[in-house]
Amino acid sequence: KTPRRSLAVGLAIAAFAAILYPATAIASRVRQKQDAFTLDARSAIARRTPGDLEAIEWLRKNAPRSSIVMEAAGDPYTEFARISSHTGISSVLGWANHEGLWRSNDPDVLNRMNQVRLFYTALDPASARAILERYRVTHVVVGDLERRAYGAEAGRAALSFLQPALAGATAVYRVPEGR
């Protein structure tokens, strides 16, 4: 009888653990009481970083489907890749960890992460331009996230040849054709 009782207790503990996360997640969301329940993340973005929302809306309306955006890349479950994830526009790299997992730690993932960092920290416009050309980037985003990740001068070297498209806290630049 003891093995059966142990199994029953084990299953009861497992069942309790299985319902604990959904229950606490729902309770946490209900306590937030910030906005109506929705799957649309725009209200949260507008509250946290209104400049990002402006850039996202501008790109959704003005960027061709074949566009590629340069934006800050970084850790998963953060604001990194916010522009590409909210517009559907491809980026050079989003969440490096996820890309590495899906691509069996392909060395290109780390290389792209380094290239994004090099672009935003470049001191030489020719180096910045070469990175944009390599990945066929059509738009560059410089916002608070890029400045936090790469420094206050993020993207400064490229400003000499980029075309301003949207000014603001999160600026969008066009990469001229025939770079």
C-alpha positions as CSV (number, residue, x, y, z in Angstrom):
1,K,0.0,0.0,0.0
2,T,2.9,2.4,0.7
3,P,4.0,2.6,-3.0
4,R,0.4,3.4,-4.1
5,R,0.1,6.1,-1.5
6,S,3.5,7.6,-2.5
7,L,2.4,7.6,-6.1
8,A,-0.9,9.3,-5.2
9,V,0.9,12.0,-3.1
10,G,3.4,12.5,-6.0
11,L,0.6,12.9,-8.5
12,A,-1.3,15.3,-6.3
13,I,1.9,17.5,-5.9
14,A,2.5,17.4,-9.6
15,A,-1.1,18.4,-10.4
16,F,-0.9,21.3,-7.9
17,A,2.4,22.4,-9.4
18,A,0.8,22.2,-12.9
19,I,-2.0,24.6,-12.0
20,L,0.1,26.9,-9.9
21,Y,1.7,28.9,-12.7
22,P,-1.5,29.6,-14.7
23,A,-3.3,30.7,-11.6
24,T,-0.5,33.0,-10.5
25,A,-0.1,34.4,-14.0
26,I,-3.8,35.2,-14.2
27,A,-3.8,36.8,-10.7
28,S,-0.7,38.9,-11.6
29,R,-2.4,40.2,-14.8
30,V,-5.6,41.0,-13.0
31,R,-3.7,43.0,-10.4
32,Q,-2.1,45.1,-13.1
33,K,-5.4,46.8,-14.0
34,Q,-3.5,49.0,-16.5
35,D,-5.6,48.5,-19.6
36,A,-8.3,46.4,-21.0
37,F,-7.3,42.8,-21.7
38,T,-5.9,42.6,-25.2
39,L,-3.3,40.9,-27.3
40,D,-2.4,44.3,-28.9
41,A,0.9,45.4,-27.3
42,R,0.7,48.9,-28.7
43,S,-0.8,50.4,-25.5
44,A,2.1,49.0,-23.4
45,I,4.7,50.3,-25.9
46,A,3.0,53.7,-26.0
47,R,3.2,53.8,-22.2
48,R,6.8,52.7,-21.9
49,T,8.4,54.1,-25.0
50,P,6.2,56.3,-27.1
51,G,9.0,57.0,-29.6
52,D,9.2,53.3,-30.4
53,L,5.5,53.2,-31.1
54,E,5.9,56.2,-33.5
55,A,8.7,54.4,-35.3
56,I,6.8,51.2,-35.5
57,E,3.7,52.9,-36.9
58,W,5.8,54.9,-39.4
59,L,7.6,51.8,-40.7
60,R,4.3,49.8,-40.9
61,K,2.9,52.5,-43.2
62,N,6.0,53.5,-45.2
63,A,8.5,50.7,-45.4
64,P,8.2,48.3,-48.4
65,R,7.7,44.6,-47.6
66,S,11.2,43.8,-48.7
67,S,12.8,46.1,-46.1
68,I,15.4,45.1,-43.6
69,V,15.8,47.1,-40.4
70,M,18.9,47.6,-38.3
71,E,18.0,47.7,-34.6
72,A,19.6,46.7,-31.3
73,A,20.0,43.0,-30.8
74,G,20.2,41.2,-27.5
75,D,18.7,38.9,-24.9
76,P,15.4,37.1,-25.3
77,Y,12.3,38.1,-23.5
78,T,13.4,41.8,-23.5
79,E,12.6,44.8,-25.7
80,F,15.3,43.8,-28.2
81,A,13.9,43.1,-31.7
82,R,10.9,45.3,-30.8
83,I,10.8,47.0,-34.2
84,S,10.9,43.8,-36.3
85,S,8.5,41.9,-34.0
86,H,5.9,44.7,-34.2
87,T,6.2,45.5,-37.9
88,G,7.0,42.1,-39.5
89,I,10.0,43.7,-41.1
90,S,13.1,41.5,-41.1
91,S,16.1,42.6,-39.0
92,V,19.7,41.8,-39.1
93,L,19.3,39.9,-35.8
94,G,16.7,39.9,-33.0
95,W,17.2,37.7,-30.0
96,A,20.6,36.1,-30.5
97,N,19.9,33.3,-27.9
98,H,16.8,32.2,-29.7
99,E,18.4,32.4,-33.1
100,G,21.3,30.3,-31.8
101,L,19.0,27.7,-30.4
102,W,17.0,27.4,-33.7
103,R,20.1,27.3,-35.8
104,S,22.2,24.8,-33.7
105,N,24.6,27.6,-32.6
106,D,25.5,28.6,-36.1
107,P,28.5,30.9,-35.9
108,D,26.7,33.4,-38.1
109,V,24.4,34.3,-35.2
110,L,27.4,35.5,-33.0
111,N,28.9,37.2,-36.1
112,R,25.6,39.1,-36.7
113,M,25.5,40.1,-33.0
114,N,29.0,41.5,-33.3
115,Q,28.1,43.2,-36.6
116,V,25.1,45.0,-35.1
117,R,27.3,46.2,-32.2
118,L,30.0,47.3,-34.6
119,F,27.5,49.2,-36.6
120,Y,26.2,51.2,-33.7
121,T,29.6,51.8,-32.2
122,A,31.5,52.5,-35.5
123,L,33.6,55.6,-35.6
124,D,34.2,55.3,-39.4
125,P,31.3,55.9,-41.8
126,A,32.8,53.5,-44.3
127,S,32.7,50.7,-41.8
128,A,29.1,51.4,-40.9
129,R,28.1,51.6,-44.5
130,A,29.8,48.2,-45.3
131,I,27.8,46.5,-42.5
132,L,24.5,47.9,-43.9
133,E,25.5,46.8,-47.4
134,R,26.4,43.3,-46.3
135,Y,23.0,42.7,-44.8
136,R,21.0,44.8,-47.4
137,V,19.6,47.1,-44.6
138,T,17.1,49.6,-45.9
139,H,16.2,51.4,-42.6
140,V,18.1,52.1,-39.4
141,V,16.5,52.7,-36.0
142,V,18.2,54.7,-33.2
143,G,16.2,55.0,-30.0
144,D,16.7,54.8,-26.3
145,L,17.3,51.0,-26.5
146,E,20.1,51.5,-29.0
147,R,21.7,54.3,-26.9
148,R,21.5,52.2,-23.7
149,A,22.9,49.1,-25.4
150,Y,25.7,50.8,-27.5
151,G,26.2,54.2,-25.9
152,A,24.9,57.7,-26.3
153,E,26.6,58.0,-29.7
154,A,24.9,54.9,-31.2
155,G,24.9,55.0,-35.0
156,R,26.7,58.4,-35.1
157,A,29.1,57.4,-37.9
158,A,26.3,56.4,-40.2
159,L,24.5,59.7,-39.8
160,S,26.7,61.3,-42.5
161,F,25.1,59.2,-45.2
162,L,21.7,58.1,-43.9
163,Q,18.6,60.0,-44.9
164,P,16.3,61.1,-41.9
165,A,12.9,59.6,-42.3
166,L,11.3,60.1,-38.9
167,A,12.7,62.3,-36.2
168,G,11.9,61.8,-32.5
169,A,13.0,59.9,-29.4
170,T,13.2,56.9,-31.7
171,A,14.5,58.1,-35.1
172,V,14.2,56.1,-38.3
173,Y,16.7,56.6,-41.1
174,R,16.6,55.4,-44.7
175,V,19.7,53.9,-46.2
176,P,20.1,55.5,-49.6
177,E,19.9,53.2,-52.7
178,G,23.1,52.8,-54.6
179,R,25.0,53.1,-51.4
